[in-house]
Amino acid sequence: MSVTTYPQPAVPVDRRTLHKVIAASAIGNFVEWFDFAVYGFLAVTIASLFFPPGNPTLALLQTFAVFAVSFALRPLGGIVFGILGDRIGRKRVLSITVLLMAGATTLIGLLPTYASIGLVAPLLLALARCLQGFSAGGEYAGACAFVMEHAPTEQKARYGSFVPVSTFAAFACAAGLVFGMGIWLDEAQMQAWGWRVPFLIAAPLGLVGLYMRLRLDESPAFQALAAQAHPEHSPLRETLREHGGTVLCLSAFISATALSFYMFTTYLTTYMQVVGGAARPTALLASLVALFFAALLCPLVGRYSDRVGRRRTILTAGIALIVAVYPAFTLAASGTLWASAIGAMLLAVGAVICGVVTAVLLSEQFPTRVRYTASAFTYNLAYTVFGGTAPLVATWLIEVTGNRMSPAFYLIAIALLALAGGLALPESSKRSLDEPMK
């Protein structure tokens, strides 16, 4: 029986290097989520441009179905890029993923619409989204691991929280851009060319991210691992054989992270318009306020998690979701600006706590030699099942049940599942990433 070896703790990096690592990780993460945000905020417009006219609800369901299909490629991308990241290093793989994501996002902005090429248009849209999903599969978990492997042991959540900050900032920027375009452009201009602009912005952002990542050194933890003489290993096989229980429990918790995140950031804006009857500018402005609130909350949650530990943070996240989700959806359905914004902020609290503790758990629960593979596989598995389908399932539940609060009940049920899985994980807040789990 082979014995897994672990590298000796690496020398702590200086604060300037840590800040550069955070910035480089955040910019790629920003590009990834900016695309998903734009797609969600423009869902009603995309539905009218890429699918046959005549049934707005069906077109919206088809738009969210394309949103969900792209997630099917995320676990595959997570496995491919995770294995590469555990073999050739985090830096190289993160440079590839940011370039692919930016390219796929730019491609969406160049696609012809249904009026031009008929049913080929939604097919091309789905293919572009699948390419984006494949590349995104290796991005988030890798960015988290890269930051965590540079961060001080006692402050992993504090520094790791800046990856979720870039996520919510991406959604805030996307909401602000779409909101501004809605003011500057009339509906005809928005339909003709305005919708393309947010997607095309990804090209220069991706090049900036690539430049920043290429200038970084590999993480100390991976350098220490690479310096050891060890036999060739299979990260995926080792993950499933030795860490299967952790994958299941962490996936259960991340299910709530994924669902609450997409309910808050992507679906709620559509919910405000379709259920609450709010105008698109009103819904976008309410979401914009809540997204800035979420970004500001992330570092506070990171400090809280470092202080009280991961298990208490998991418990706090579950309680926050269960208590807040019903009033959040009630307020979001009001159709008014500030009630909708307060509802979105209520939902944001649980989503932020889940997101921040997930970012650090992804790295803490797995050893260095399989960290990228295991965390990417676990994260993308949960996000494919519960994140990518969130807008589709929520829209379908309302259509089938006739109850506009049915998405809230769905989220409560998943939050209970998440608590069961998350609280089964061992406490890891004070453990160095170089140490094996007890």
N, C-alpha and C positions, 0 to 999 in steps of 0.2 A: 504494500500500500504506500503510495507516494505521500509525502508530507509537504503541504503548501508552505513556502517560505515567504517572509515579509521583509521589505527593505528597512534599513535603519532610518530613524527619523531624520529628515533633511534639515539643513540649516535654515532658520526662518529668513524670509526675504525682507528686504527693506520696504518701508512704506511707499516710497516713490514707485518702485517696481510693482507693488501690489495695486496701486492706483492705476497704473498703465494696463495691468492685466484686467482689472475691472472694466476700464473704458473699452478695451478691445473686445472683451467678451460681450459687453452690453450692446455695442454697435451692431454686431451680427444678429444678436437676439432681437434687437429693435427692427431690423430689416424683416426677419421672419414674421414677427407679430404684426408689423405694419400692414403687410399684405392681407393677413387674415382679418384684420380690423377693417380695412377698406372694403373687402368683399362683404363683410357683415353689414357695414353701414350703408353700402350701396346695393343691398340685396334686392330691394324693390325695383331699382333701376335696372340691375342686371337681369332680373326676371323678365322685364318687359323687352329687353334688347336681345336676349339669347334664346328665348323660348317662344313657341307659337302663341299668338294673341288669342284672347277670347275668354280665358279663365284665370284671373289673377291669383287665386288661391293655389291652383294647380301649378302655375308658373313659379310661385314662391316656394312651393314644396320641391319642385324640380331644382330650383336654385340651391336650396339647402341640401338636397340630395347630392349635388355636385360637390358642395362643401364637405359632406360626409365621405364621399368616395375618395377624396384626396387623402383622407386619414388612413385608408386601407394600405397605402404605401409607406406610412410612417414606421410601423414595426419593422418592415423589411429594411428601410433606410437606417433605422436604429441598429439593427443587427450588423449590416454591412459596414457602416461607419464606426460602430462601436468596436467591432473586431479590429478594424484598421487602427482606431485610436489606441487600443490596448497593445498593438504590435508595433506601430511606427510612430506613435506619439499623438498627443492632443492637438498641438499647434498645427501640424500639417493637415489634419482632418478638418479642423475648424476653418482653415483657410479655404478648403474645397467647398465646404457646406455653404459658407457665406456667398461664394461666387455662384454656385448653382441656384441658391434661393433668389438672389438678385436677378439672375437671368430668367428664371421662370416667372417671377413677378412682372418683369418688364415685358415678357412675351404676352401676358394677359392683356396689357395695355395696348398691344398692337393687333389683337385679334379682330377679324371681321365679324359682324353681327348676323343674327338670323335673317334680317331683311336682305343681306347681301348674298349669303351662301346657304341659307336654309338650315337643315338639320345638322350640317357639318359644323356649324358654329358652336352649339353646345358640346359636341364631341371634342372639338379643339379646346374648348374651355376646360372640359374634364381632364384632358391629357396634360394641359399646362398645370392644372391644380395637382395632378398626380406627381408630376416632376417636382413641384414645390413641396408636396408632402413627403416625397422620398428624401429630399435634401434636408428638410426640416427635422426628419427623424434622427439625424445625427447632431443637430445643433444644440438644443436646449440642455440636454443632459451633459453633453460635452462642455458647454460653456460653464455650467455649474461645477463640474469636476475640475475644470481648469482654475476657476476662482478658489474653490475649496482647497486645492492642493497648494495654493500659495498663502492661504489665510492662517492666522494664529489659531491654535487649538481651542482656546477659550472664547474666541470671537468669530467662529465660523458662520453662524447665522447672521451676525451683524454685517459682515462683508458679503456673504452670499445673498443677502436681501437686495443688493443692488442689481442682481440679474432680474428678479421680478419687477424692480423699479423700471428697468428698461422696457419690460413687457407692457406695463400699464402706461408708461410714457408713449410707447408706440401707438397704443389705442387712443390716447388723448390727442396726439398729433394728428392721427387719421381722422378722428372726430372733428377736431378743429379745422382741418383742411376741407373736409366735406361740408361742414357747416358754412365756412367762408365762401366756398364755391356756390353753395345754395343761395347765398346773398348776392354774390357778384354776377352769377349767371342765371338766365331764365331756364325754364324746363326744356325748351327746344335746344338750347346750347348745351345743357347738361347731357341730353340724350345724344346729341350729335358728336361731341368730342370731350366735354368736360369730365365725364366719368373715367376717361383714359389717363388723365393727368396724375392722379394719386399712384397708379400702378407704375407709370414711367419714372417716377421719382426714385424708385428702388434702384435703378441703374447706378447713379452716382453714389448713393448711400452704400451699395455693395462694394464699390471700388475703394471707398474710404475704409470700410471694415476690413477688406483684404489687405490694404496697405498697413493698417495698424497691427493686424495679427501676424503678418510676415516679419515685423520688426521685433517680435517678442521671442524670448528663449522658452524652451520646453519647461514644463512644471518641475519643481524640485522632486516631487514624489515619483514621477515617471523617470526622471534622470537617475534617481537612486535605484529604481527597479531595473532599468536598462543596464546599469553598471554591474549588476549581479550576473554571475554565470548560472543560468537556469535553462532547463530543457524547453524546447518549443511547446507551447501549450495552446489549447483550443478554448478561447474565452467563453464561447457560447455553451459548449459542452460542460465546462467547469461551472458556469453559472447555473445551469439547470440541475446538475448533479449535486452540487454542494450548497447552493443558495436558493433552491426552489421554494422553500417555505417563506423565506424573506421576500422573494418576488411576489408570491401570492398575497401576503399580508400588506406589503407596501402598495401593490396594485389596488387592493381594496380601498386603502386610504386615498390614493391618488384619484380614484373614481370620483370622489367628492370634489377634489381639487379641480379636475377637468370639467365636471358638470357645472359647478358654481362659477368657474371662470368664464365659460362660454355663455352661461345664462346671463351673467353680469355684463360681459364686454360685447357680446355679439347679438344675442337674442333679445335682450331687454329693450334695445332701441327699436327693433321691429315690433315688439309687444306693445310699446307705448303708442306706436302709430296704428297698428291693426286692431288692437283691443281697446286702447284708451282713446283712440281717435285724435291723437296729437299730431300736429303738423311736423314734417321732417325736421325743420330747424329747431322746433321745441324739443323734440326727442334727442337730437344730437347735442343740443346745449345742455340738457339735463345729464346726458351721459358724459359730456366733457367735464362738468363740475365733479361728478362722481369719480371719474378716472384720475383727475389730478389729486383728489382726496386719497384714492387708493395708492398712488405713487408716493405720496408723502407719508402714508401710514406704514409702508413696507419696512423702512429702517427701524421704526419704533417696535414693530413686531419682531424683527431680528434681535434687537437687544433684549426684548422680553423673553424670547425663546432661549437665548444664551443664559439668562438669569434663572428661569424656572425649569428648564429642561424640555426635551422634545415631547415626552409623553403628556405633560401638562398642557403644552401648546396644542397637541392633537386634540385633547379633551376640550380646550377652549374653542378651537375651530369648529368642532362638531356642535357644541352648544350654541355658538354664535349663528351657525347656519339654521339650525332647527328653530331657534327662537325668532330670528329676523325674517325668514323667507316669506311667511304669509303676509305680514304687514308690508314688506317690500313690494310684493306683487300687487297688493291692494293699492298702494300709493302710486305705483307705476301705471296703473290702469286709470288714473284720475284724469289724464289728458292735460293737466296743468303743469307748468314748468317746475315750480319749486317742490310740489308734492312728488312729482316724478323723480326729481333730483335726490330728494331725501330717501325715497324708496330705493333708488340705485345705490346710495351710500350705505344704507342698511345692509343690502346684499353684499356690498363690497367688503364689509368688515370680515365676514366669514371667508370670503374668497381670498382675501389678502393673507389672512392667517394660514389658510390651507396652502397657498402658493409659496409663502416664505419658508414654512417648515418642510414642505416637499423639496424645495431647492437644496436644502442642506441634508435631508434624509437620503436623497439619491446618492450622495457621496459617502455619508457616514455608515451606511448599512452594508457596503461592499468593499472588499480589499482592493488595493491598487491594481493588481494584475488583471482583474476583470471589471474594474469600476466602470469604465466607459460602456462596455458591452451590457453589463447587468443593469445599469441605471437607464441606459437608452431603451433597452428592451422593455423594462418594467414601466417606465414613463409612457412610452408610446403605445403599449398595450392598453393601458387604462384610458389614454386620451383618444385612441381609436374607437373604443367601445362606448365611452361616455361623453367625451368632449366633442368629437366630430359629429356625433348624432344629436347633440343637445338641441340645436335650433329645429331640426327636422322632427324629433320626437315631441318637443314642446308644441310645435305647430299642429302636428298630427293629433296629440292628446286633446287640444282644444276643439279641433274639428270633429273628433269622434265623440267626445263626452259632452260637448256643448258647455263645459265648465271652464271659464277663463282662469280659474285658480289651479287647474290640474297640473301645470308645470311646477307649482310650489310644492304640491304633495309628492311629486316625483323626486324633487330635490331632497325633501325630508327623508324619504325612504333610502336614498343613496347615502345620505349623511349618517344614518344609523349603521349601514354596512361599513362605511369608512371608519367609524369609531371602533367597531369590532376588529377590523384589520389593523388599524393604527396602534391601538392599545396592546396588541399582541407583539409588537416590535420591542426589542430591548432598548433601554435608555442609552443614548450615544453622544450626548452633548459634551461630555468632558473627555471623550476618547479621542486620541490622536488618530488621524487617518492611516497612520502606519501600523497601528496595533490591530490584531485580530479581534473579532467580536467574541465576547465571553459566552 
